[in-house]
Amino acid sequence: MNKQQSNPANILPVLEGITRPLWSVMIPTYNCAEQLRETLASVLSQDPGTEVMQIEVIDDCSTKDDPEAVVAELGRGRVGFYRQPQNLGYINNFNTCLQRSRGKLIHLLHGDDCVLDSFYDKMHSLFEKYPNIGAAFCRHIFMDQQSHWQYISSLEQLESGILNNWLEQIASGQRLTTPSIVVQREVYEKLGGFDSRFSWTGEDWEMWVRIATKYSVGYEVKPLAAYRIASLGSLTQVSTSSGKFFHDLRLADEIIQSYLPNYIEQSVAIKASKQARETYGSWAVMKANQIIKNGDIKTLIILIQEALKCSDSPNIVRQIIRLMMKIGVYKIKQVVQVAR
């Protein structure tokens, strides 16, 4: 395993004399103006006012739509807007969101995701009850491009409160989505922002592990955030099919393993890494299963290779064997259909 070191962006403290609200809801966007309507509506319906909450959209120089017009229409002067002078990539845009925030609690809300009623009240209650936590998150809902709910994330524990053994759990694989988590700004100031070496994914997982090494994390059992599943043809889907998605997940694991043994036993860190890599290997096989009918052999081979790069455990090997059998059966069916 290569020794990759964490390289987070530097997040400077808010300058003295600047008004500090409780909340900073920072909304990064890029070519998602239509979904931004739902995002802003979900936040504005819970708006406690300018003295309590900063709401700002940070656009990474969109080329296909006009998020500023949406902000003007729905925000009516209430929502700030900042457009990057040029496209910086989503991670640098995230870090711009963190740096421009003024609140004590930062909620980084993707421009195509949303929150449910009472999200801000419930999350604030956790920080009030447990003032020493560095972050808190809730269960989240996965929704499709039409905003229809598909499924809910797993329950981490039966009651809301501080999570037990969270560092080992989150180091074993990504378990939450960015719109579901709130982080104290001082945590980003101390630990840094997102690592810009990632191209497609993994920066969030590494961040949540990094936070868990230094702070306790709160948890709300109710699902109060909704994450939109990537559509076909999106950058996320393209990166998954090309294997770049899984390359980034392995990079994240390497970075995490560079510091994790400083906080938990080496054997526990290794076990967490193996579990994470097996999970990601299973994701690659699952994706391969989804495209069998497309007959895209090149992509199938890439995904199988990525699965084995993540993990060559007996479980992954069995999944790949079953996949190969399905490929064979499907090819036979194609021949029969042609013969008819």
VOMARTOR-89009 format. One line per 5 residues: number of its first residue (from 1); their letters; for each residue y, x, z negated of N, C-alpha, C. Coordinates in pm, whole numbers, plus 32768, in hexadecimal, padded with zeros to 4 digits. Example, Ala and Ser with C-alpha at 12.3 -4.5 7.8 and 13.67 -1.06 7.14 Angstrom:
! residues 2
1	AS	7DC7 8527 7CF4 7E3E 84CE 7CF4 7EB6 8528 7CF4  7F1F 8505 7D3C 7F96 8557 7D36 8003 850A 7CED
END
This chain:
! residues 340
1	MNKQQ	7F88 8054 8000 8000 8000 8000 807C 8058 8000  80D9 803A 805A 8156 8085 805E 81AB 8065 7FE4  81F5 80C7 7FB7 824E 80B4 7F45 82D7 8089 7F76  82EF 8008 7F79 8370 7FD3 7FA0 83C0 7FB5 7F21  843D 7FE0 7F1C 8492 7FC9 7EA9 84EF 7F54 7EC4
6	SNPAN	850D 7F07 7E5A 856B 7E99 7E66 85F5 7ECD 7E8C  8638 7E89 7EE9 86BB 7EB5 7F18 8719 7E3D 7F23  873D 7E02 7EAF 878D 7D87 7EB2 881F 7DA0 7ECF  8862 7D39 7F02 88F2 7D40 7F1A 893B 7D3F 7E95  89AE 7D7F 7E8F 89FF 7D83 7E17 8A57 7D05 7E10
11	ILPVL	8A4B 7CBA 7DA3 8A9B 7C41 7D90 8B02 7C5E 7D23  8B81 7C60 7D4A 8BEC 7C84 7CEF 8C12 7C0E 7C95  8C3B 7C29 7C1A 8C68 7BBD 7BC0 8CE4 7B77 7BF8  8CFA 7AFD 7BCB 8D72 7AB2 7BF2 8DEB 7AF6 7BB3  8E54 7B05 7C00 8ECD 7B48 7BCF 8F0B 7AFB 7B5B
16	EGITR	8F42 7B45 7AFD 8F85 7B07 7A8C 8FFB 7AB3 7ABB  900D 7A43 7A78 907C 79EA 7A99 9058 797B 7AF9  8FE3 7986 7B3A 8FB6 791E 7B98 8F70 78B0 7B49  8F91 7834 7B68 8F56 77C2 7B24 8EBE 77C0 7B3B  8E74 77AF 7ACE 8DE2 77B0 7AD4 8DA9 7724 7AB7
21	PLWSV	8D7C 76DC 7B1B 8D38 765C 7B00 8CAC 7676 7ACA  8C6B 760E 7A9B 8BE1 761C 7A6E 8B85 7637 7AE4  8B97 75EB 7B51 8B3C 75F0 7BC3 8B7D 7630 7C3E  8B2B 7679 7C89 8B4A 76A0 7D12 8AD6 7673 7D69  8AEE 760D 7DBA 8A89 75DF 7E1A 8AAE 761F 7E9F
26	MIPTY	8A62 7684 7EC4 8A7F 76D3 7F3B 8A1A 76AF 7FA8  8A4D 7684 801B 89F7 764C 8084 89FE 76A2 8102  899A 76F9 8118 8998 774A 8192 8967 76F6 8208  89A8 7706 827B 8981 76BA 82F2 8978 7714 836D  8927 76E6 83CB 8923 7724 8450 88DE 76C2 84AE
31	NCAEQ	892D 7687 8506 88F8 7629 856A 88A9 75B7 852C  88DF 757D 84C1 8899 750C 8481 88FE 74A2 8455  8966 748D 84A5 89D3 7433 847F 89A4 73A4 8468  8945 7375 84B6 8917 72EA 84A7 88D3 72D6 841F  887C 7336 83F8 883B 732C 8376 889D 7342 8303
36	LRETL	890A 738C 8320 896E 73A8 82BA 89AC 7328 8283  89AF 72C1 82D3 89E5 7241 82A4 8998 720F 822B  8915 7212 8235 88C1 71E4 81C6 88CF 7240 814D  88D7 72C3 8169 88E8 7325 80FC 8967 730A 80AD  89D7 7300 80F3 8A57 72E9 80B0 8A59 7263 8068
41	ASVLS	8A22 71FD 80A6 8A21 7178 8067 89D5 717B 7FE2  8968 71C7 7FDF 8916 71CD 7F65 8960 7214 7EF4  89B5 7275 7F17 8A03 72BC 7EB1 8A7C 726A 7E87  8AC6 7233 7EE7 8B40 71E9 7ECA 8B24 716B 7E78  8AAD 7133 7E85 8A8B 70BC 7E35 8A7F 70DD 7DA1
46	QDPGT	8A74 715F 7D81 8A69 718C 7CF5 8AE2 71DF 7CCB  8B4B 71DF 7D1C 8BC0 7235 7D07 8C07 7216 7C83  8C0E 7276 7C25 8C54 7260 7BA7 8CE9 7281 7BAE  8D17 72B1 7C23 8DA4 72D2 7C33 8DBD 7367 7C44  8E32 7388 7C77 8E51 7412 7C9A 8E55 7470 7C22
51	EVMQI	8E77 743D 7BAC 8E7D 7493 7B37 8DF2 74BD 7B08  8D8E 7470 7B2F 8D05 748C 7B01 8CAF 74CA 7B6E  8CCC 74AB 7BEB 8C73 74D5 7C57 8CBE 7507 7CD3  8C9D 7580 7CFC 8CC9 75B6 7D7E 8C5F 7590 7DE4  8C89 7558 7E54 8C2D 7538 7EC2 8C63 757C 7F3E
56	EVIDD	8C14 75D1 7F7B 8C45 761B 7FF0 8BD4 7632 8054  8BF3 761D 80D2 8B96 7637 8140 8BB9 76BE 817E  8B54 7714 818D 8B67 7798 81C8 8B17 779C 824A  8B5E 779C 82BA 8B1C 7794 833C 8B0D 781F 837B  8A93 783C 83A9 8A76 78BF 83E4 8A94 78C0 8479
61	CSTKD	8B0A 7892 849C 8B3B 7893 8526 8ADF 7842 8582  8AD1 77C1 8563 8A7C 7768 85B2 8AA8 7765 8644  8A46 7756 869D 8A61 7757 872C 8A42 76D1 8770  89F7 7679 872B 89C9 75FF 876C 8A09 7580 8735  8A56 758C 86C9 8A93 7514 8691 8B11 753B 8643
66	DPEAV	8B4C 74DA 8601 8BCC 74F0 85BD 8BC3 74C1 852C  8B90 7517 84D2 8B86 74EF 8445 8C0D 74D6 8404  8C75 7519 8434 8CFB 7505 83F9 8D28 7476 840B  8D07 743B 847E 8D2D 73B0 8496 8CE4 7352 8436  8C67 7370 841A 8C19 731F 83BC 8C54 732A 832F
71	VAELG	8C79 73A4 8309 8CB6 73BA 8286 8D39 736D 827A  8D89 7370 82E4 8E09 7329 82E2 8DF3 7292 82D9  8D8F 7260 8320 8D74 71D0 8323 8D40 719D 829D  8CDB 71E2 8267 8C9C 71B2 81EC 8CE4 71E6 816F  8D14 7263 8175 8D52 729E 8100 8DDF 726D 80E6
76	RGRVG	8E28 724E 8150 8EB1 7219 8144 8F07 726F 80E7  8EFC 72F2 80F9 8F4B 734F 80AA 8F09 737A 8029  8E9E 7337 8002 8E59 735A 7F85 8DFF 73D4 7F95  8DC9 73E8 800C 8D66 7452 8024 8DA7 74C7 806D  8D96 753F 8039 8DCC 75B5 807B 8D77 75DC 80F3
81	FYRQP	8DB3 7625 814E 8D69 7653 81C4 8D93 76E2 81E5  8D2D 7736 81FD 8D46 77C1 8226 8CE9 77E1 829A  8D22 7816 8305 8CD3 783B 837A 8CD1 78D3 8386  8C58 790B 8391 8C4C 799B 83A4 8C8E 79C2 8429  8CD2 7A35 842D 8D12 7A60 84AA 8CAE 7A7E 8518
86	QNLGY	8C32 7A9C 84F0 8BC4 7AB2 854F 8B41 7A93 8508  8AD8 7A7F 8556 8A57 7A60 851A 8A21 7AD9 84CD  8A06 7AC6 844C 89D8 7B33 83F6 8943 7B2A 83D4  8904 7ABB 83F8 8879 7AA6 83D0 8875 7A58 834D  8809 7A0E 8339 8809 79AE 82CB 8810 79F0 8241
91	INNFN	87D5 7A66 822F 87D7 7AA5 81AB 8864 7AD4 8188  88A8 7B13 81E5 8933 7B3C 81CC 898D 7AC3 81B5  896C 7A54 81F7 89B8 79DA 81E0 899E 79A5 8154  8920 79AE 8126 8900 7988 809C 8953 79DA 803A  8957 7A5E 8051 89A0 7AB5 7FF7 8A37 7A99 7FF9
96	TCLQR	8A6A 7A70 806C 8AF6 7A47 8073 8B0C 79CC 801A  8AAC 7970 801D 8AB3 78FB 7FC6 8ABD 7924 7F33  8A68 7982 7F0C 8A69 79AF 7E80 8AEE 79F0 7E5D  8B22 7A43 7EB6 8B9E 7A8B 7E99 8C16 7A2D 7E94  8C16 79C6 7EE6 8C87 7969 7EEA 8C80 7901 7E79
101	SRGKL	8C10 78F9 7E35 8C02 7898 7DC8 8C5B 78BD 7D52  8C8B 7857 7D0B 8CDF 786D 7C95 8CA2 7830 7C18  8C3F 77DA 7C29 8C06 7792 7BB8 8BA9 77E7 7B62  8B8A 77B4 7AEC 8B2D 77F8 7A93 8A9D 77E2 7ABD  8A83 776F 7AFB 89FE 774F 7B2E 8A06 7742 7BC5
106	IHLLH	89AE 7789 7C0C 89AF 7787 7C9F 8937 773A 7CD3  8953 76DA 7D29 88E9 7693 7D70 88F9 76B2 7E04  889B 76FE 7E3A 889A 7721 7EC8 8849 76B6 7F10  888D 7662 7F5A 884F 75ED 7F99 8855 75F9 8031  87E2 7610 806F 87DE 761B 8101 8822 75A3 8143
111	GDDCV	8862 75BC 81B5 88AC 7554 81F9 8859 74E6 8237  87D3 74EF 822E 877F 7483 825F 8725 744A 81F1  873E 7472 8173 86F3 743C 8102 874E 73E1 80B0  871B 73A5 8047 8770 734D 7FF6 873C 7341 7F68  878B 7303 7F14 8765 72EC 7E89 875D 7256 7E6E
116	LDSFY	870F 7231 7E0A 8701 71A6 7DE3 875D 7188 7D6E  876D 7107 7D52 87C4 70DB 7CE5 879F 7120 7C62  8803 7149 7C17 87FA 7187 7B92 87CE 7218 7B95  87C6 7256 7C0D 87A0 72E3 7C13 87FA 7339 7BBB  887D 732C 7BCC 88DA 7383 7B85 88DE 7366 7AEF
121	DKMHS	88D3 72E7 7AC9 88CE 72C5 7A3B 8851 72FC 79F9  87DF 72EA 7A39 8760 7318 7A00 875B 73B1 79F6  8789 73F4 7A5D 8784 7486 7A5B 87E6 74BE 79F4  885C 7481 79EA 88BD 74AE 7986 8885 749C 78FA  883C 7430 78E4 8801 7417 785F 87A3 7487 7836
126	LFEKY	875B 74BE 7896 8700 752D 7876 874D 75A7 7846  87BC 75C5 7889 880C 7639 7861 8852 7621 77DB  8875 75A6 77BF 88B1 7586 773D 884A 7592 76CD  87D1 7564 76E7 8768 7566 7682 8732 75F3 766D  872B 7641 76DB 86F5 76CA 76D5 875D 772A 7711
131	PNIGA	87C6 774C 76C6 8835 779C 76FD 880F 7829 7728  879D 785A 76FF 8777 78E3 7722 8725 78EC 77A3  8704 787C 77E1 86B9 7883 785E 8713 78B7 78CE  86D9 7901 792C 8726 7936 799B 872B 78D8 7A11  86C7 7880 7A1A 86BD 7824 7A89 866A 77AB 7A5F
136	AFCRH	866F 7742 7AAE 861D 76CC 7A95 8604 7688 7B1B  858E 764D 7B29 8570 7607 7BA5 8521 7588 7B88  851B 7531 7BEB 84D3 74B3 7BDE 8464 74AD 7C47  840D 744D 7C38 83AC 7432 7CA5 83FA 7408 7D21  83C0 7420 7D95 8407 73FE 7E10 83AE 73AE 7E6D
141	IFMDQ	83F1 7366 7EC4 83AE 7312 7F28 83B9 7355 7FB0  834D 7356 7FFB 834F 7386 8085 8367 730C 80DF  83CD 7315 8134 83EA 72A7 8190 83EA 72D9 8220  83D4 727D 827E 83D0 72A4 830B 845C 729F 8347  8464 72B2 83CA 84E5 72B7 840C 852F 7232 840A
146	QSHWQ	84E5 71C4 83F3 8521 7140 83EA 853C 7118 8359  852E 7179 82FD 8546 7165 826E 84DE 710F 8229  846B 70FF 8268 83FD 70B6 8228 83B3 7115 81C9  839A 70E8 8150 8354 713A 80EE 82C3 714C 8118  8293 71C7 810E 820A 71E6 8134 81B1 7202 80BA
151	YISSL	81DC 725A 8061 8191 7274 7FE7 81EB 72B9 7F81  81BA 72C3 7F06 8207 72FA 7E97 81C6 737A 7E67  8217 73D9 7E3C 81E4 7458 7E0A 818E 7444 7D8E  8139 74A5 7D72 80DE 749D 7D01 812B 749B 7C7D  80EF 745F 7C19 8129 7459 7B94 810C 74DD 7B4C
156	EQLES	8175 7523 7B20 8164 75A4 7ADE 8139 7595 7A4C  816C 7530 7A09 8142 7510 7981 8161 747E 7968  8129 7444 78FD 8130 73B4 78E9 81B8 7383 78BA  8206 73D7 7879 8286 73AD 7844 82F6 740C 786F  836E 73D7 7877 83E2 742B 7898 83FD 748C 7825
161	GILNN	8430 7502 7847 844D 7566 77E1 8442 75F1 781B  8432 7654 77C5 8423 76DD 77F3 8394 76F4 7821  8384 7733 7894 82FE 774B 78CC 82B7 77BB 7881  8236 77A5 786C 81E3 780A 782C 81A1 7863 7895  819C 78E4 787A 8158 7943 78D3 818C 793A 7962
166	WLEQI	820F 7922 7970 8246 7908 79F5 8244 7983 7A4F  825D 79F9 7A19 8263 7A70 7A6C 81DF 7A85 7AB6  8170 7A7B 7A71 80EF 7A8D 7AB3 80D7 7A20 7B1B  8102 79A6 7AFD 80EE 7937 7B5A 813D 794A 7BDB  81BE 796A 7BCF 8210 7975 7C47 81EE 79F4 7C94
171	ASGQR	81BF 7A5D 7C50 8196 7AD7 7C96 8116 7AC1 7CE6  80CE 7A57 7CC7 8050 7A39 7D0D 8066 79EB 7D8D  80E4 79CE 7DAF 8102 7989 7E2C 8179 792B 7E1E  81BC 7913 7E8C 8230 78BA 7E8C 8208 782E 7E5F  8252 77F5 7E00 822F 7774 7DC6 82A3 7711 7DC6
176	LTTPS	8316 773B 7DF7 8388 76E2 7DF3 83E0 76F7 7E6E  843B 769B 7E85 8496 76A5 7EF7 8524 76BB 7EC4  8576 76FB 7F14 85FD 771F 7EEB 8650 76A7 7EBC  864D 7633 7F01 86A1 75C3 7ED2 8679 758B 7E4B  8604 75B1 7E18 85D6 757B 7D98 8602 75CF 7D20
181	IVVQR	863E 7644 7D36 865B 76A0 7CC9 86F1 76B5 7CB6  8717 76C3 7C38 87A1 76E1 7C11 879F 7764 7BC2  87FC 77BD 7BDE 87FF 7842 7B9E 8888 785B 7B62  888B 7893 7AEA 890B 78BA 7AAF 894A 7928 7B04  89CB 791D 7B1D 8A0E 7981 7B72 8A03 7A0D 7B37
186	EVYEK	8A09 7A18 7AB4 8A01 7A9B 7A75 897B 7AE0 7A8E  8915 7A90 7AAC 8892 7AC9 7ACD 889A 7B12 7B53  88D8 7AD3 7BB6 88EA 7B15 7C37 8944 7B90 7C28  89A6 7B88 7BD1 89FF 7BFA 7BBB 89B3 7C71 7B82  8953 7C54 7B29 8907 7CC0 7AEA 8893 7CF2 7B41
191	LGGFD	8850 7C97 7B85 87D8 7CBC 7BD1 87F1 7CCF 7C65  8863 7CA2 7C97 887F 7CAD 7D25 8858 7C30 7D71  8883 7C2B 7DEF 8863 7BB9 7E44 87E2 7BCD 7E8F  87D8 7B8D 7F04 875D 7B91 7F53 8754 7C13 7FA3  86DB 7C42 7FB6 86BF 7CBE 7FFE 86C5 7CA3 8095
196	SRFSW	8720 7CE5 80DB 8739 7CC8 8169 86D3 7D07 81C8  866E 7D4E 8193 8609 7D88 81EC 85A9 7D20 8224  85A7 7CAB 81E7 8550 7C41 821A 858F 7C01 8295  853A 7BD5 82F0 856B 7B9A 836C 8550 7B05 8377  84E5 7AD5 8335 84BA 7A4B 8349 849D 7A02 82C7
201	TGEDW	8467 7A48 8263 8441 7A07 81E6 8426 7A73 817E  8408 7A4B 8104 83E2 7AA9 809B 8452 7AD0 803E  84D0 7AC5 806E 8541 7AEE 801A 8550 7A95 7FA0  852E 7A14 7FAF 853A 79B8 7F3E 84CD 79D2 7ED7  8450 79E4 7F05 83E1 7A00 7EA8 83FE 7A7E 7E57
206	EMWVR	8429 7AE9 7E9C 8446 7B66 7E55 84B5 7B50 7DEE  8519 7B00 7E10 8587 7AE5 7DB4 8556 7A9D 7D37  8502 7A36 7D49 84D4 79E9 7CD5 847C 7A40 7C7A  842E 7A9B 7CB6 83DF 7AF7 7C63 843D 7B55 7C17  84A0 7B89 7C5D 84FF 7BE6 7C1E 8544 7BA6 7BA6
211	IATKY	856B 7B28 7BB6 85AC 7AE1 7B47 854A 7AD0 7AD3  84CC 7AB0 7AF3 8469 7A97 7A8B 8446 7B14 7A3B  8461 7B8B 7A72 8447 7C05 7A26 84AB 7C18 79B5  851E 7BD9 79BF 858A 7BF0 795D 85AD 7B74 790A  858D 7AFD 793F 85BB 7A83 78FD 854C 7A1B 78F4
216	SVGYE	8559 79C5 788E 8506 794D 7888 853A 78EA 78F0  84E3 7891 791E 8508 7832 7987 84E6 77A5 7958  8544 7748 796C 852F 76BE 7945 84F0 766D 79B5  84B8 75FA 798F 846F 75A8 79F0 8484 7514 79D4  84A1 74C9 7A3D 84AE 7437 7A37 843A 73F9 7A82
221	VKPLA	83EE 73A1 7A3F 8374 736C 7A7C 8390 7306 7AEB  8405 72C7 7AE9 8423 7263 7B4F 8448 72A6 7BD3  8417 7273 7C43 8440 72AA 7CC6 84CC 727A 7CE9  852A 72D7 7CEA 85B7 72B3 7CFD 85F9 72FA 7D72  85AA 7343 7DC1 85DE 7388 7E38 857E 7370 7EAC
226	AYRIA	85B4 736C 7F24 8562 7355 7F9B 8576 73C6 8000  8508 73FF 802A 8508 7470 8087 84D4 7441 810E  851F 745E 8179 84FA 742F 81FE 849A 7491 8241  8427 745F 8269 83C2 74B1 82AD 83F6 74D9 8336  83E1 7558 835A 8412 758B 83DA 83D5 753E 844F
231	SLGSL	8427 7526 84B4 83F9 74DE 852B 83B6 753D 858D  8369 7504 85E9 832B 7554 8653 8398 7596 86A7  8389 7614 86C3 83EB 765C 8712 8459 769C 86C0  845C 767F 863C 84C0 76BB 85E6 84A3 774F 85D3  8505 7798 85A0 84F1 7828 8589 847F 7841 8527
236	TQVST	8473 77E9 84C2 8406 77F9 8461 837F 77EA 84A4  8372 7785 84F9 82F4 776F 853F 82D6 77E1 859F  833C 7811 85E5 8329 787F 8643 82FE 78FD 85F9  833F 7919 8587 831C 7990 853B 8290 7987 8502  8264 790F 84DF 81DD 78FC 84AC 8177 791C 8517
241	SSGKF	818C 78E6 858F 812E 78FB 85FD 812C 798C 862D  819C 79D1 8622 81A2 7A5C 864F 816C 7ABF 85E8  8156 7A8F 856E 8124 7AE7 8504 8191 7B24 84B0  8210 7B19 84DB 827E 7B57 8491 8290 7B18 8406  8272 7A98 83FD 827B 7A4F 837F 8221 7A91 8316
246	FHDLR	81A6 7AB0 833D 8146 7AEA 82DF 8163 7B7D 82C3  819E 7BC0 8325 81CA 7C4B 830D 8230 7C4E 829D  828E 7BEF 829E 82F5 7BEA 8236 82B9 7BC9 81AE  8255 7B74 81AB 8216 7B54 812C 81CF 7BCE 80F1  8193 7C1E 8146 8153 7C99 8115 81BD 7CFC 80E4
251	LADEI	822E 7D02 812A 829B 7D58 80FE 82CC 7D2D 8074  82D9 7CAB 8060 8305 7C77 7FDE 82A2 7C9F 7F72  8222 7C95 7F8F 81BD 7CBB 7F2D 81C6 7D50 7F0B  81DE 7DA3 7F6F 81EA 7E33 7F57 8262 7E51 7EFC  82D1 7E0D 7F15 8348 7E21 7EC3 832E 7DF3 7E34
256	IQSYL	82F1 7D7E 7E28 82D2 7D48 7DA3 8275 7DA6 7D56  8213 7DDD 7D9B 81B4 7E37 7D59 81F5 7EBB 7D31  8268 7EDC 7D6C 82AB 7F5A 7D49 82E9 7F53 7CBE  8308 7ED9 7C8E 8344 7ECF 7C08 82F5 7E78 7BA7  8299 7E26 7BD9 8252 7DC9 7B82 8207 7E0D 7B0F
261	PNYIE	81C1 7E7F 7B29 8178 7EC0 7ABA 81D2 7EF0 7A49  8256 7EF2 7A5D 82B1 7F15 79F0 82BF 7EA4 798A  828E 7E2B 79AF 82A2 7DB6 795B 8220 7D74 792F  81B5 7D89 7978 8132 7D57 7951 80CA 7DC4 7969  8054 7DB2 7933 7FEC 7E18 7942 7FC9 7E2F 79D6
266	QSVAI	7FA7 7EAA 79F6 7F88 7ECF 7A80 7F19 7E77 7AB9  7EB3 7E5D 7A6A 7E43 7E0C 7A99 7E6F 7D7D 7AB9  7ECC 7D48 7A6A 7EFF 7CC2 7A82 7F55 7CBF 7B00  7FA4 7D29 7B15 7FF7 7D33 7B8E 7FA1 7D38 7C0A  7F36 7D88 7C05 7EDB 7D94 7C78 7E97 7D0E 7C94
271	KASKQ	7E6F 7CC9 7C2A 7E2F 7C45 7C3B 7E8F 7BE3 7C7C  7F0E 7BE6 7C51 7F73 7B8D 7C8B 7F86 7BA9 7D1F  7F89 7C2A 7D43 7F99 7C51 7DCE 7F24 7C20 7E23  7EAB 7C31 7DF1 7E35 7C05 7E3C 7E37 7B6E 7E51  7E5F 7B26 7DEA 7E64 7A94 7DF7 7ECE 7A69 7E5C
276	ARETY	7F44 7AAB 7E57 7FAF 7A89 7EB5 7F82 7AA5 7F44  7F47 7B19 7F5A 7F1F 7B3E 7FE2 7EAF 7AE4 8015  7E56 7AB8 7FBD 7DED 7A5D 7FEA 7E29 79D5 800E  7E8A 79AB 7FC1 7ECF 792C 7FE0 7F12 7934 8068  7F58 79A2 8083 7F9D 79B0 8102 7F3B 79C2 8176
281	GSWAV	7ECA 7A02 815A 7E62 7A0B 81C0 7E2D 7981 81E4  7E1E 792C 817F 7DF1 78A2 8198 7E58 7854 81E8  7EDB 7870 81CD 7F44 782E 821C 7F36 7853 82B0  7F1A 78D3 82CB 7F0D 7900 8356 7E97 78BB 839A  7E26 78AF 8353 7DB1 786A 838C 7DCF 77D7 83A2
286	MKANQ	7E14 779A 8343 7E39 770D 8350 7E8F 76F7 83CC  7EF0 7751 83E0 7F45 7747 8456 7EF3 7756 84D6  7E93 77B1 84D3 7E3B 77C5 8547 7DEB 7746 8564  7DBC 7705 84FC 7D71 7688 850D 7DC5 761C 854F  7E47 761E 8532 7EA0 75B8 8568 7EBA 75C6 85FD
291	IIKNG	7EA5 763F 8632 7EC7 7654 86C0 7E4B 7667 8719  7DD4 764F 86E2 7D5A 7661 8733 7D60 7610 87B4  7D8C 7593 87A9 7D8C 753C 881E 7DEE 756A 8889  7E4F 75BD 8863 7EAF 75EE 88C6 7E71 7653 8926  7E00 768C 88FD 7DBE 76EF 8951 7E09 7772 895B
296	DIKTL	7E62 778C 88FB 7EB2 7806 88FB 7E63 7875 88B5  7E0D 78B7 8900 7DB4 791C 88C6 7E03 7993 8890  7E6E 79B8 88D3 7EBE 7A2B 88A6 7EF6 7A13 881A  7F2E 799B 8805 7F65 797B 8781 7EF7 7970 8719  7E85 7939 8740 7E13 7930 86E3 7DE9 79BB 86B3
301	IILIQ	7DE3 7A19 870F 7DBB 7AA2 86EB 7E22 7AE0 868D  7EA2 7ACA 86AB 7F0C 7B00 8654 7EFE 7AC9 85C6  7EE7 7A46 85BB 7EDD 7A08 8537 7E61 7A36 84EC  7DF3 7A49 8532 7D7A 7A7D 84F2 7D92 7B0B 84C0  7DD4 7B5C 8511 7DF4 7BE4 84E8 7E50 7BE4 846D
306	EALKC	7EB2 7B8C 846D 7F0D 7B84 83FC 7EC5 7B57 837E  7E68 7AF9 838E 7E1B 7ACC 831A 7DCF 7B3F 82DB  7D90 7B93 832F 7D43 7C04 82FC 7D9C 7C72 82C4  7E16 7C7F 82FA 7E74 7CE0 82C1 7EA1 7CB4 8236  7EAA 7C33 8224 7ECE 7BFF 819F 7E5B 7C13 813D
311	SDSPN	7DE3 7BF1 816A 7D6F 7BFC 8111 7CEE 7BFB 8163  7C91 7C53 813D 7C0D 7C51 817B 7BA4 7C24 8116  7BCD 7BCD 80BB 7B72 7B99 8055 7B04 7B46 8095  7A93 7B33 8051 7A27 7ADF 8087 7A56 7A53 80AA  7AB3 7A1D 805C 7AE6 7997 8077 7B2F 7992 80FD
316	IVRQI	7B84 79F3 8118 7BCD 79F6 8197 7B6D 7A0C 820B  7B0C 7A64 81F9 7AAA 7A7D 8263 7A5E 79FD 8284  7A36 79B0 821C 79EF 7932 8235 7A48 78D0 8281  7AC7 78CA 825C 7B24 7870 82A2 7B30 7896 8335  7B34 7917 8351 7B41 7946 83DB 7AC1 7928 8429
321	IRLMM	7A4E 7936 83EA 79CF 7916 842E 79CB 7882 8453  79F4 782D 83F6 79F8 779D 8415 7A5A 7780 8486  7ACB 77C8 8485 7B2D 77B9 84F1 7AF1 77E0 8577  7AAB 7850 857C 7A6D 787D 85F8 7A07 7819 862B  79BD 77DA 85CF 795C 7773 85F7 79A3 76FB 8634
326	KIGVY	7A16 76D5 85FA 7A62 7665 8630 7A95 7684 86BC  7AC3 7701 86CF 7AF2 772C 8753 7A82 771D 87B9  7A07 7746 8791 7995 773B 87EB 7974 76AC 880D  7975 7654 87A8 7957 75C7 87BE 79BF 7587 8819  7A3E 75AA 8804 7AA7 7570 8855 7A9B 759B 88E6
331	KIKQV	7A78 761B 88FD 7A67 764A 8987 79F4 7602 89CC  7988 75E7 8981 7917 759C 89B9 7943 7510 89E1  7993 74D0 898B 79C3 744A 89AA 7A19 744B 8A28  7A69 74B3 8A3A 7ABD 74BE 8AB1 7A68 74C4 8B2F  79FC 7511 8B29 79A2 751F 8B9B 7961 7498 8BBB
336	VQVAR	7934 7450 8B55 78F4 73CD 8B69 7955 736B 8BA7  79D2 736C 8B78 7A37 7310 8BAE 7A51 732C 8C43  7A57 73AC 8C64 7A6C 73D3 8CF1 79F5 73A6 8D47  797A 73B8 8D11 7902 7393 8D58 78FC 72FE 8D75  7930 72AD 8D19 7931 721E 8D2D 7994 71F5 8D99
END
